Amino acid sequence: MNMYKPEEKLERRKVMRRSYLFNLSICIFLFLTSLARAKDISFNSVWKQAEITVDGKDSEWSGLLYYLEEEKLAIGMQNDSISLYVVLKATDKNVQVQIMRTGLTIWLDAKGKKNKNLGIHYPIGIRGYGIPEVTARPNSEFSKEQQNKFMEMLDEIEIYGPEKEVQNRIYKKNSFGIEVSINDTLGMMIYELKIPLKPKEEFPHAIAANTGDIISLGLETGEFKREMMKGNPPRGGGMPGGRGEMPPGGIPPGGRGGMPGGREGIKMSEPIKFWAEVSLAKAVVDKN
């Protein structure tokens, strides 16, 4: 049995109390920081001034981006009376690999909450599409098969909602008013999305919002608990086309002997889980 002198016991209590107070203060700080971040993040969409081509390039987005430090992403939004346009830019290689391997879903809630009412899952991701994540010898048959599957993945979009537990897979070239593109420009991943604001017969997958509304937008990477859609072909718009978009680095998987994420120095980032309020712009009225 350990015996301590009275002064030693007193000193031990002081040390333990200081340690407890320090850890408690850290916990409170982290909790308050998370609350502040959850409440304070909001963006303003700007009224679309010129035609936007959804091509994975950022020529229409100069000066319109917000930087998300924790997610290591830049984001921007524009809208007109018909559609919302979203751009994402990532220079961090780990974030690029995370998106290409596990996919990216943009969630949209017309009521400004954090409900996953409508989700655009693109890219579907190497894992979600069932592409083998193994090293292949360059120019081998297996390597070519990997590359073909990768390009097929980039031609397809998964849509969650707007009805509960409804999931559809459509071709990127579709007639539903949804356009999406991801591309690599000098090592920078650029993602662009166009989605209708109001649902119509020809636009069944829409946000259900009006100009001037405050909506919520979420970003999420990682795998979801869902049934695999093997054997369930996409619909809407005929056969896939418009290939030519490349993964970050400009090289399809297997082109240098492996899948994205298998290169030395690339590590998987923590999954992205992010929500923000977005104020949709109203029409700009010319008073002249």
ChimeraX commands (.cxc) that place a marker at each C-alpha (Angstrom):
marker #1 position 0.00,0.00,0.00 radius 0.5
marker #1 position 1.39,3.39,-1.09 radius 0.5
marker #1 position 1.65,5.98,1.62 radius 0.5
marker #1 position 1.91,9.70,0.92 radius 0.5
marker #1 position 2.71,12.53,3.23 radius 0.5
marker #1 position -0.05,15.13,3.70 radius 0.5
marker #1 position 1.83,17.71,1.60 radius 0.5
marker #1 position 2.36,15.13,-1.17 radius 0.5
marker #1 position -1.34,14.27,-1.20 radius 0.5
marker #1 position -2.22,17.96,-1.45 radius 0.5
marker #1 position 0.19,18.45,-4.35 radius 0.5
marker #1 position -1.21,15.41,-6.19 radius 0.5
marker #1 position -4.74,16.78,-5.81 radius 0.5
marker #1 position -3.63,20.13,-7.23 radius 0.5
marker #1 position -1.99,18.43,-10.24 radius 0.5
marker #1 position -5.05,16.28,-10.91 radius 0.5
marker #1 position -7.35,19.29,-10.59 radius 0.5
marker #1 position -5.25,21.35,-13.02 radius 0.5
marker #1 position -5.24,18.44,-15.48 radius 0.5
marker #1 position -9.01,18.04,-15.16 radius 0.5
marker #1 position -9.67,21.77,-15.66 radius 0.5
marker #1 position -7.32,21.87,-18.66 radius 0.5
marker #1 position -9.04,18.91,-20.37 radius 0.5
marker #1 position -12.46,20.35,-19.56 radius 0.5
marker #1 position -11.53,23.72,-21.08 radius 0.5
marker #1 position -10.31,22.00,-24.25 radius 0.5
marker #1 position -13.58,20.06,-24.56 radius 0.5
marker #1 position -15.65,23.22,-24.04 radius 0.5
marker #1 position -13.57,25.11,-26.59 radius 0.5
marker #1 position -13.98,22.38,-29.22 radius 0.5
marker #1 position -17.71,22.15,-28.53 radius 0.5
marker #1 position -18.23,25.91,-28.82 radius 0.5
marker #1 position -16.09,26.03,-31.95 radius 0.5
marker #1 position -18.19,23.33,-33.61 radius 0.5
marker #1 position -21.39,25.17,-32.64 radius 0.5
marker #1 position -20.08,28.45,-33.99 radius 0.5
marker #1 position -19.02,26.82,-37.25 radius 0.5
marker #1 position -22.37,25.09,-37.65 radius 0.5
marker #1 position -24.26,28.37,-37.10 radius 0.5
marker #1 position -22.02,30.85,-38.86 radius 0.5
marker #1 position -21.34,29.24,-42.23 radius 0.5
marker #1 position -23.52,30.79,-44.90 radius 0.5
marker #1 position -22.95,31.75,-48.50 radius 0.5
marker #1 position -24.58,34.04,-51.00 radius 0.5
marker #1 position -25.27,32.78,-54.47 radius 0.5
marker #1 position -24.86,35.54,-57.07 radius 0.5
marker #1 position -27.14,36.18,-60.02 radius 0.5
marker #1 position -25.75,34.57,-63.16 radius 0.5
marker #1 position -24.30,37.37,-65.28 radius 0.5
marker #1 position -23.16,35.35,-68.29 radius 0.5
marker #1 position -23.69,31.93,-69.80 radius 0.5
marker #1 position -22.08,29.14,-67.78 radius 0.5
marker #1 position -20.75,26.09,-69.58 radius 0.5
marker #1 position -20.56,23.09,-67.25 radius 0.5
marker #1 position -17.22,21.75,-68.44 radius 0.5
marker #1 position -15.05,21.41,-65.35 radius 0.5
marker #1 position -13.34,24.75,-65.95 radius 0.5
marker #1 position -13.45,27.86,-63.78 radius 0.5
marker #1 position -13.45,30.62,-66.37 radius 0.5
marker #1 position -16.90,31.86,-65.21 radius 0.5
marker #1 position -16.04,31.86,-61.49 radius 0.5
marker #1 position -13.37,34.51,-61.01 radius 0.5
marker #1 position -13.77,36.29,-57.66 radius 0.5
marker #1 position -16.84,34.22,-56.67 radius 0.5
marker #1 position -15.28,31.51,-54.50 radius 0.5
marker #1 position -15.30,30.87,-50.75 radius 0.5
marker #1 position -12.50,28.78,-49.24 radius 0.5
marker #1 position -13.40,26.02,-46.77 radius 0.5
marker #1 position -10.26,25.65,-44.69 radius 0.5
marker #1 position -11.17,22.41,-42.91 radius 0.5
marker #1 position -12.39,20.70,-46.07 radius 0.5
marker #1 position -9.52,22.14,-48.19 radius 0.5
marker #1 position -12.00,23.08,-50.88 radius 0.5
marker #1 position -13.12,26.28,-52.58 radius 0.5
marker #1 position -16.83,26.62,-53.37 radius 0.5
marker #1 position -18.92,29.07,-55.36 radius 0.5
marker #1 position -22.57,29.40,-56.39 radius 0.5
marker #1 position -24.53,31.26,-59.05 radius 0.5
marker #1 position -28.17,31.02,-60.00 radius 0.5
marker #1 position -30.77,32.37,-62.37 radius 0.5
marker #1 position -34.53,31.82,-62.29 radius 0.5
marker #1 position -34.16,28.27,-63.64 radius 0.5
marker #1 position -31.04,26.63,-62.19 radius 0.5
marker #1 position -28.43,26.67,-59.44 radius 0.5
marker #1 position -24.78,26.36,-60.48 radius 0.5
marker #1 position -22.13,25.08,-58.07 radius 0.5
marker #1 position -18.36,24.91,-58.49 radius 0.5
marker #1 position -15.79,23.16,-56.29 radius 0.5
marker #1 position -12.02,23.47,-56.58 radius 0.5
marker #1 position -9.50,21.21,-54.85 radius 0.5
marker #1 position -5.73,21.50,-55.06 radius 0.5
marker #1 position -5.03,19.12,-52.16 radius 0.5
marker #1 position -4.10,15.72,-53.63 radius 0.5
marker #1 position -5.50,13.81,-50.66 radius 0.5
marker #1 position -8.89,15.47,-51.11 radius 0.5
marker #1 position -8.81,14.72,-54.84 radius 0.5
marker #1 position -8.09,11.06,-54.16 radius 0.5
marker #1 position -10.84,10.93,-51.50 radius 0.5
marker #1 position -13.40,12.23,-54.01 radius 0.5
marker #1 position -12.36,9.92,-56.84 radius 0.5
marker #1 position -12.17,6.81,-54.65 radius 0.5
marker #1 position -15.29,7.18,-52.50 radius 0.5
marker #1 position -17.34,9.61,-54.55 radius 0.5
marker #1 position -18.94,12.97,-53.73 radius 0.5
marker #1 position -22.57,13.76,-52.95 radius 0.5
marker #1 position -24.02,17.27,-52.94 radius 0.5
marker #1 position -27.14,17.41,-50.78 radius 0.5
marker #1 position -29.80,20.10,-51.22 radius 0.5
marker #1 position -32.57,21.01,-48.78 radius 0.5
marker #1 position -35.04,23.65,-49.95 radius 0.5
marker #1 position -36.16,24.34,-46.35 radius 0.5
marker #1 position -32.72,25.45,-45.18 radius 0.5
marker #1 position -32.25,22.57,-42.76 radius 0.5
marker #1 position -29.88,19.59,-43.01 radius 0.5
marker #1 position -32.27,17.05,-44.46 radius 0.5
marker #1 position -30.92,14.88,-47.25 radius 0.5
marker #1 position -33.91,15.47,-49.50 radius 0.5
marker #1 position -32.09,15.59,-52.82 radius 0.5
marker #1 position -28.59,14.30,-53.50 radius 0.5
marker #1 position -26.41,14.40,-56.59 radius 0.5
marker #1 position -23.78,11.66,-56.30 radius 0.5
marker #1 position -20.97,12.39,-58.77 radius 0.5
marker #1 position -18.46,11.02,-59.23 radius 0.5
marker #1 position -19.91,7.74,-57.98 radius 0.5
marker #1 position -16.40,6.76,-56.94 radius 0.5
marker #1 position -14.11,3.87,-57.71 radius 0.5
marker #1 position -15.34,1.84,-54.74 radius 0.5
marker #1 position -19.02,2.53,-55.31 radius 0.5
marker #1 position -18.71,1.61,-58.98 radius 0.5
marker #1 position -16.96,-1.66,-58.20 radius 0.5
marker #1 position -13.67,-0.92,-59.93 radius 0.5
marker #1 position -10.88,-3.15,-58.54 radius 0.5
marker #1 position -8.40,-1.09,-56.53 radius 0.5
marker #1 position -5.37,-3.16,-57.41 radius 0.5
marker #1 position -2.18,-2.37,-59.24 radius 0.5
marker #1 position -2.26,-3.35,-62.89 radius 0.5
marker #1 position 0.63,-3.68,-65.29 radius 0.5
marker #1 position 0.55,-0.76,-67.79 radius 0.5
marker #1 position -1.06,-1.61,-71.13 radius 0.5
marker #1 position -2.24,-5.01,-69.86 radius 0.5
marker #1 position -5.77,-6.20,-70.55 radius 0.5
marker #1 position -6.67,-5.72,-66.88 radius 0.5
marker #1 position -5.29,-2.19,-66.95 radius 0.5
marker #1 position -7.37,-1.36,-70.02 radius 0.5
marker #1 position -10.46,-2.81,-68.35 radius 0.5
marker #1 position -9.84,-0.60,-65.30 radius 0.5
marker #1 position -9.54,2.47,-67.49 radius 0.5
marker #1 position -12.71,1.63,-69.42 radius 0.5
marker #1 position -14.67,1.16,-66.19 radius 0.5
marker #1 position -13.31,4.44,-64.86 radius 0.5
marker #1 position -14.47,6.33,-67.94 radius 0.5
marker #1 position -17.88,4.64,-67.69 radius 0.5
marker #1 position -18.11,5.82,-64.08 radius 0.5
marker #1 position -17.51,9.42,-65.16 radius 0.5
marker #1 position -20.46,9.13,-67.57 radius 0.5
marker #1 position -23.00,8.28,-64.86 radius 0.5
marker #1 position -24.74,10.14,-62.02 radius 0.5
marker #1 position -26.67,8.77,-59.07 radius 0.5
marker #1 position -29.59,10.81,-57.76 radius 0.5
marker #1 position -31.08,10.39,-54.28 radius 0.5
marker #1 position -34.66,11.62,-53.82 radius 0.5
marker #1 position -36.62,13.79,-53.86 radius 0.5
marker #1 position -38.90,11.03,-52.56 radius 0.5
marker #1 position -37.56,9.07,-49.58 radius 0.5
marker #1 position -35.36,6.09,-50.35 radius 0.5
marker #1 position -35.61,6.72,-54.08 radius 0.5
marker #1 position -32.38,6.29,-56.00 radius 0.5
marker #1 position -31.85,6.60,-59.74 radius 0.5
marker #1 position -28.83,6.33,-61.93 radius 0.5
marker #1 position -28.82,8.42,-65.11 radius 0.5
marker #1 position -26.33,9.23,-67.82 radius 0.5
marker #1 position -24.41,12.46,-67.56 radius 0.5
marker #1 position -25.88,13.45,-70.90 radius 0.5
marker #1 position -29.54,13.52,-69.89 radius 0.5
marker #1 position -32.73,15.44,-70.56 radius 0.5
marker #1 position -33.53,16.29,-66.94 radius 0.5
marker #1 position -31.74,19.64,-66.71 radius 0.5
marker #1 position -28.89,18.24,-64.60 radius 0.5
marker #1 position -25.36,18.87,-65.83 radius 0.5
marker #1 position -22.18,17.88,-64.04 radius 0.5
marker #1 position -18.51,17.76,-64.94 radius 0.5
marker #1 position -15.21,17.10,-63.21 radius 0.5
marker #1 position -11.84,17.84,-64.71 radius 0.5
marker #1 position -8.17,18.38,-64.01 radius 0.5
marker #1 position -6.44,21.64,-64.83 radius 0.5
marker #1 position -2.74,21.83,-63.97 radius 0.5
marker #1 position -3.19,19.56,-60.96 radius 0.5
marker #1 position -6.37,21.32,-59.75 radius 0.5
marker #1 position -9.62,19.36,-59.59 radius 0.5
marker #1 position -12.59,21.43,-60.75 radius 0.5
marker #1 position -16.15,20.20,-60.30 radius 0.5
marker #1 position -19.21,21.95,-61.75 radius 0.5
marker #1 position -22.90,21.19,-61.23 radius 0.5
marker #1 position -26.08,22.63,-62.69 radius 0.5
marker #1 position -29.42,21.60,-61.19 radius 0.5
marker #1 position -32.97,22.95,-61.72 radius 0.5
marker #1 position -34.54,25.09,-58.99 radius 0.5
marker #1 position -38.18,24.16,-59.59 radius 0.5
marker #1 position -39.52,20.69,-60.41 radius 0.5
marker #1 position -41.40,20.35,-63.68 radius 0.5
marker #1 position -42.49,17.42,-65.79 radius 0.5
marker #1 position -39.21,17.62,-67.70 radius 0.5
marker #1 position -37.22,18.38,-64.50 radius 0.5
marker #1 position -38.31,15.75,-61.93 radius 0.5
marker #1 position -35.07,16.09,-59.94 radius 0.5
marker #1 position -35.07,19.69,-58.71 radius 0.5
marker #1 position -34.42,21.59,-55.48 radius 0.5
marker #1 position -38.01,22.90,-55.17 radius 0.5
marker #1 position -36.82,26.43,-54.35 radius 0.5
marker #1 position -37.40,29.94,-55.66 radius 0.5
marker #1 position -34.97,32.77,-56.25 radius 0.5
marker #1 position -34.35,34.64,-53.00 radius 0.5
marker #1 position -34.94,31.54,-50.85 radius 0.5
marker #1 position -32.47,30.33,-48.24 radius 0.5
marker #1 position -31.60,26.68,-48.82 radius 0.5
marker #1 position -29.04,24.30,-47.32 radius 0.5
marker #1 position -26.24,22.66,-49.24 radius 0.5
marker #1 position -24.22,19.72,-47.96 radius 0.5
marker #1 position -21.04,18.04,-49.16 radius 0.5
marker #1 position -20.28,14.44,-48.28 radius 0.5
marker #1 position -17.68,11.91,-49.36 radius 0.5
marker #1 position -17.50,8.26,-48.44 radius 0.5
marker #1 position -19.57,5.18,-48.99 radius 0.5
marker #1 position -23.27,5.05,-48.20 radius 0.5
marker #1 position -25.38,2.13,-47.01 radius 0.5
marker #1 position -27.25,1.41,-50.19 radius 0.5
marker #1 position -27.94,-1.46,-52.53 radius 0.5
marker #1 position -25.44,-1.90,-55.33 radius 0.5
marker #1 position -26.98,-1.14,-58.69 radius 0.5
marker #1 position -25.28,-3.87,-60.68 radius 0.5
marker #1 position -27.24,-4.75,-63.74 radius 0.5
marker #1 position -29.46,-1.68,-63.41 radius 0.5
marker #1 position -28.61,0.48,-66.43 radius 0.5
marker #1 position -28.91,4.26,-66.34 radius 0.5
marker #1 position -31.86,5.98,-67.93 radius 0.5
marker #1 position -32.51,9.23,-69.70 radius 0.5
marker #1 position -30.52,10.44,-72.65 radius 0.5
marker #1 position -29.38,7.34,-74.51 radius 0.5
marker #1 position -25.95,5.80,-74.41 radius 0.5
marker #1 position -23.13,7.45,-72.48 radius 0.5
marker #1 position -21.03,9.89,-74.37 radius 0.5
marker #1 position -18.80,12.90,-74.00 radius 0.5
marker #1 position -15.85,11.00,-72.63 radius 0.5
marker #1 position -12.50,12.61,-72.25 radius 0.5
marker #1 position -12.63,13.90,-68.68 radius 0.5
marker #1 position -9.69,12.61,-66.73 radius 0.5
marker #1 position -8.92,12.01,-63.08 radius 0.5
marker #1 position -6.59,14.38,-61.24 radius 0.5
marker #1 position -3.18,14.28,-62.88 radius 0.5
marker #1 position -4.69,13.68,-66.31 radius 0.5
marker #1 position -3.98,9.93,-66.25 radius 0.5
marker #1 position -6.70,7.26,-66.14 radius 0.5
marker #1 position -6.32,4.63,-63.44 radius 0.5
marker #1 position -3.82,1.98,-64.37 radius 0.5
marker #1 position -2.07,4.28,-66.83 radius 0.5
marker #1 position 0.98,4.27,-64.58 radius 0.5
marker #1 position 0.46,0.96,-62.93 radius 0.5
marker #1 position -2.27,1.60,-60.37 radius 0.5
marker #1 position -5.47,3.23,-59.22 radius 0.5
marker #1 position -5.70,6.74,-57.74 radius 0.5
marker #1 position -4.59,6.62,-54.15 radius 0.5
marker #1 position -2.00,3.95,-54.72 radius 0.5
marker #1 position 0.82,6.35,-55.43 radius 0.5
marker #1 position 3.47,6.98,-52.84 radius 0.5
marker #1 position 2.80,9.98,-50.61 radius 0.5
marker #1 position -0.98,10.00,-51.18 radius 0.5
marker #1 position -3.05,9.30,-48.08 radius 0.5
marker #1 position -6.78,9.07,-47.63 radius 0.5
marker #1 position -8.27,12.23,-46.11 radius 0.5
marker #1 position -10.97,12.21,-43.46 radius 0.5
marker #1 position -14.43,12.00,-45.04 radius 0.5
marker #1 position -15.95,15.37,-45.86 radius 0.5
marker #1 position -19.21,16.13,-44.05 radius 0.5
marker #1 position -20.23,19.75,-44.44 radius 0.5
marker #1 position -23.41,21.85,-44.46 radius 0.5
marker #1 position -24.01,25.54,-45.11 radius 0.5
marker #1 position -26.90,27.90,-45.70 radius 0.5
marker #1 position -27.10,29.37,-49.18 radius 0.5
marker #1 position -29.06,32.52,-50.00 radius 0.5
marker #1 position -30.24,32.27,-53.58 radius 0.5
marker #1 position -29.93,35.48,-55.56 radius 0.5
marker #1 position -32.88,37.43,-56.86 radius 0.5
marker #1 position -33.07,38.77,-60.38 radius 0.5
marker #1 position -30.98,41.86,-60.99 radius 0.5
marker #1 position -33.26,44.71,-62.07 radius 0.5
marker #1 position -31.80,47.28,-64.42 radius 0.5
marker #1 position -33.07,50.71,-63.18 radius 0.5
marker #1 position -31.65,52.65,-66.12 radius 0.5
marker link #1:1,2 radius 0.2
marker link #1:2,3 radius 0.2
marker link #1:3,4 radius 0.2
marker link #1:4,5 radius 0.2
marker link #1:5,6 radius 0.2
marker link #1:6,7 radius 0.2
marker link #1:7,8 radius 0.2
marker link #1:8,9 radius 0.2
marker link #1:9,10 radius 0.2
marker link #1:10,11 radius 0.2
marker link #1:11,12 radius 0.2
marker link #1:12,13 radius 0.2
marker link #1:13,14 radius 0.2
marker link #1:14,15 radius 0.2
marker link #1:15,16 radius 0.2
marker link #1:16,17 radius 0.2
marker link #1:17,18 radius 0.2
marker link #1:18,19 radius 0.2
marker link #1:19,20 radius 0.2
marker link #1:20,21 radius 0.2
marker link #1:21,22 radius 0.2
marker link #1:22,23 radius 0.2
marker link #1:23,24 radius 0.2
marker link #1:24,25 radius 0.2
marker link #1:25,26 radius 0.2
marker link #1:26,27 radius 0.2
marker link #1:27,28 radius 0.2
marker link #1:28,29 radius 0.2
marker link #1:29,30 radius 0.2
marker link #1:30,31 radius 0.2
marker link #1:31,32 radius 0.2
marker link #1:32,33 radius 0.2
marker link #1:33,34 radius 0.2
marker link #1:34,35 radius 0.2
marker link #1:35,36 radius 0.2
marker link #1:36,37 radius 0.2
marker link #1:37,38 radius 0.2
marker link #1:38,39 radius 0.2
marker link #1:39,40 radius 0.2
marker link #1:40,41 radius 0.2
marker link #1:41,42 radius 0.2
marker link #1:42,43 radius 0.2
marker link #1:43,44 radius 0.2
marker link #1:44,45 radius 0.2
marker link #1:45,46 radius 0.2
marker link #1:46,47 radius 0.2
marker link #1:47,48 radius 0.2
marker link #1:48,49 radius 0.2
marker link #1:49,50 radius 0.2
marker link #1:50,51 radius 0.2
marker link #1:51,52 radius 0.2
marker link #1:52,53 radius 0.2
marker link #1:53,54 radius 0.2
marker link #1:54,55 radius 0.2
marker link #1:55,56 radius 0.2
marker link #1:56,57 radius 0.2
marker link #1:57,58 radius 0.2
marker link #1:58,59 radius 0.2
marker link #1:59,60 radius 0.2
marker link #1:60,61 radius 0.2
marker link #1:61,62 radius 0.2
marker link #1:62,63 radius 0.2
marker link #1:63,64 radius 0.2
marker link #1:64,65 radius 0.2
marker link #1:65,66 radius 0.2
marker link #1:66,67 radius 0.2
marker link #1:67,68 radius 0.2
marker link #1:68,69 radius 0.2
marker link #1:69,70 radius 0.2
marker link #1:70,71 radius 0.2
marker link #1:71,72 radius 0.2
marker link #1:72,73 radius 0.2
marker link #1:73,74 radius 0.2
marker link #1:74,75 radius 0.2
marker link #1:75,76 radius 0.2
marker link #1:76,77 radius 0.2
marker link #1:77,78 radius 0.2
marker link #1:78,79 radius 0.2
marker link #1:79,80 radius 0.2
marker link #1:80,81 radius 0.2
marker link #1:81,82 radius 0.2
marker link #1:82,83 radius 0.2
marker link #1:83,84 radius 0.2
marker link #1:84,85 radius 0.2
marker link #1:85,86 radius 0.2
marker link #1:86,87 radius 0.2
marker link #1:87,88 radius 0.2
marker link #1:88,89 radius 0.2
marker link #1:89,90 radius 0.2
marker link #1:90,91 radius 0.2
marker link #1:91,92 radius 0.2
marker link #1:92,93 radius 0.2
marker link #1:93,94 radius 0.2
marker link #1:94,95 radius 0.2
marker link #1:95,96 radius 0.2
marker link #1:96,97 radius 0.2
marker link #1:97,98 radius 0.2
marker link #1:98,99 radius 0.2
marker link #1:99,100 radius 0.2
marker link #1:100,101 radius 0.2
marker link #1:101,102 radius 0.2
marker link #1:102,103 radius 0.2
marker link #1:103,104 radius 0.2
marker link #1:104,105 radius 0.2
marker link #1:105,106 radius 0.2
marker link #1:106,107 radius 0.2
marker link #1:107,108 radius 0.2
marker link #1:108,109 radius 0.2
marker link #1:109,110 radius 0.2
marker link #1:110,111 radius 0.2
marker link #1:111,112 radius 0.2
marker link #1:112,113 radius 0.2
marker link #1:113,114 radius 0.2
marker link #1:114,115 radius 0.2
marker link #1:115,116 radius 0.2
marker link #1:116,117 radius 0.2
marker link #1:117,118 radius 0.2
marker link #1:118,119 radius 0.2
marker link #1:119,120 radius 0.2
marker link #1:120,121 radius 0.2
marker link #1:121,122 radius 0.2
marker link #1:122,123 radius 0.2
marker link #1:123,124 radius 0.2
marker link #1:124,125 radius 0.2
marker link #1:125,126 radius 0.2
marker link #1:126,127 radius 0.2
marker link #1:127,128 radius 0.2
marker link #1:128,129 radius 0.2
marker link #1:129,130 radius 0.2
marker link #1:130,131 radius 0.2
marker link #1:131,132 radius 0.2
marker link #1:132,133 radius 0.2
marker link #1:133,134 radius 0.2
marker link #1:134,135 radius 0.2
marker link #1:135,136 radius 0.2
marker link #1:136,137 radius 0.2
marker link #1:137,138 radius 0.2
marker link #1:138,139 radius 0.2
marker link #1:139,140 radius 0.2
marker link #1:140,141 radius 0.2
marker link #1:141,142 radius 0.2
marker link #1:142,143 radius 0.2
marker link #1:143,144 radius 0.2
marker link #1:144,145 radius 0.2
marker link #1:145,146 radius 0.2
marker link #1:146,147 radius 0.2
marker link #1:147,148 radius 0.2
marker link #1:148,149 radius 0.2
marker link #1:149,150 radius 0.2
marker link #1:150,151 radius 0.2
marker link #1:151,152 radius 0.2
marker link #1:152,153 radius 0.2
marker link #1:153,154 radius 0.2
marker link #1:154,155 radius 0.2
marker link #1:155,156 radius 0.2
marker link #1:156,157 radius 0.2
marker link #1:157,158 radius 0.2
marker link #1:158,159 radius 0.2
marker link #1:159,160 radius 0.2
marker link #1:160,161 radius 0.2
marker link #1:161,162 radius 0.2
marker link #1:162,163 radius 0.2
marker link #1:163,164 radius 0.2
marker link #1:164,165 radius 0.2
marker link #1:165,166 radius 0.2
marker link #1:166,167 radius 0.2
marker link #1:167,168 radius 0.2
marker link #1:168,169 radius 0.2
marker link #1:169,170 radius 0.2
marker link #1:170,171 radius 0.2
marker link #1:171,172 radius 0.2
marker link #1:172,173 radius 0.2
marker link #1:173,174 radius 0.2
marker link #1:174,175 radius 0.2
marker link #1:175,176 radius 0.2
marker link #1:176,177 radius 0.2
marker link #1:177,178 radius 0.2
marker link #1:178,179 radius 0.2
marker link #1:179,180 radius 0.2
marker link #1:180,181 radius 0.2
marker link #1:181,182 radius 0.2
marker link #1:182,183 radius 0.2
marker link #1:183,184 radius 0.2
marker link #1:184,185 radius 0.2
marker link #1:185,186 radius 0.2
marker link #1:186,187 radius 0.2
marker link #1:187,188 radius 0.2
marker link #1:188,189 radius 0.2
marker link #1:189,190 radius 0.2
marker link #1:190,191 radius 0.2
marker link #1:191,192 radius 0.2
marker link #1:192,193 radius 0.2
marker link #1:193,194 radius 0.2
marker link #1:194,195 radius 0.2
marker link #1:195,196 radius 0.2
marker link #1:196,197 radius 0.2
marker link #1:197,198 radius 0.2
marker link #1:198,199 radius 0.2
marker link #1:199,200 radius 0.2
marker link #1:200,201 radius 0.2
marker link #1:201,202 radius 0.2
marker link #1:202,203 radius 0.2
marker link #1:203,204 radius 0.2
marker link #1:204,205 radius 0.2
marker link #1:205,206 radius 0.2
marker link #1:206,207 radius 0.2
marker link #1:207,208 radius 0.2
marker link #1:208,209 radius 0.2
marker link #1:209,210 radius 0.2
marker link #1:210,211 radius 0.2
marker link #1:211,212 radius 0.2
marker link #1:212,213 radius 0.2
marker link #1:213,214 radius 0.2
marker link #1:214,215 radius 0.2
marker link #1:215,216 radius 0.2
marker link #1:216,217 radius 0.2
marker link #1:217,218 radius 0.2
marker link #1:218,219 radius 0.2
marker link #1:219,220 radius 0.2
marker link #1:220,221 radius 0.2
marker link #1:221,222 radius 0.2
marker link #1:222,223 radius 0.2
marker link #1:223,224 radius 0.2
marker link #1:224,225 radius 0.2
marker link #1:225,226 radius 0.2
marker link #1:226,227 radius 0.2
marker link #1:227,228 radius 0.2
marker link #1:228,229 radius 0.2
marker link #1:229,230 radius 0.2
marker link #1:230,231 radius 0.2
marker link #1:231,232 radius 0.2
marker link #1:232,233 radius 0.2
marker link #1:233,234 radius 0.2
marker link #1:234,235 radius 0.2
marker link #1:235,236 radius 0.2
marker link #1:236,237 radius 0.2
marker link #1:237,238 radius 0.2
marker link #1:238,239 radius 0.2
marker link #1:239,240 radius 0.2
marker link #1:240,241 radius 0.2
marker link #1:241,242 radius 0.2
marker link #1:242,243 radius 0.2
marker link #1:243,244 radius 0.2
marker link #1:244,245 radius 0.2
marker link #1:245,246 radius 0.2
marker link #1:246,247 radius 0.2
marker link #1:247,248 radius 0.2
marker link #1:248,249 radius 0.2
marker link #1:249,250 radius 0.2
marker link #1:250,251 radius 0.2
marker link #1:251,252 radius 0.2
marker link #1:252,253 radius 0.2
marker link #1:253,254 radius 0.2
marker link #1:254,255 radius 0.2
marker link #1:255,256 radius 0.2
marker link #1:256,257 radius 0.2
marker link #1:257,258 radius 0.2
marker link #1:258,259 radius 0.2
marker link #1:259,260 radius 0.2
marker link #1:260,261 radius 0.2
marker link #1:261,262 radius 0.2
marker link #1:262,263 radius 0.2
marker link #1:263,264 radius 0.2
marker link #1:264,265 radius 0.2
marker link #1:265,266 radius 0.2
marker link #1:266,267 radius 0.2
marker link #1:267,268 radius 0.2
marker link #1:268,269 radius 0.2
marker link #1:269,270 radius 0.2
marker link #1:270,271 radius 0.2
marker link #1:271,272 radius 0.2
marker link #1:272,273 radius 0.2
marker link #1:273,274 radius 0.2
marker link #1:274,275 radius 0.2
marker link #1:275,276 radius 0.2
marker link #1:276,277 radius 0.2
marker link #1:277,278 radius 0.2
marker link #1:278,279 radius 0.2
marker link #1:279,280 radius 0.2
marker link #1:280,281 radius 0.2
marker link #1:281,282 radius 0.2
marker link #1:282,283 radius 0.2
marker link #1:283,284 radius 0.2
marker link #1:284,285 radius 0.2
marker link #1:285,286 radius 0.2
marker link #1:286,287 radius 0.2
marker link #1:287,288 radius 0.2
view
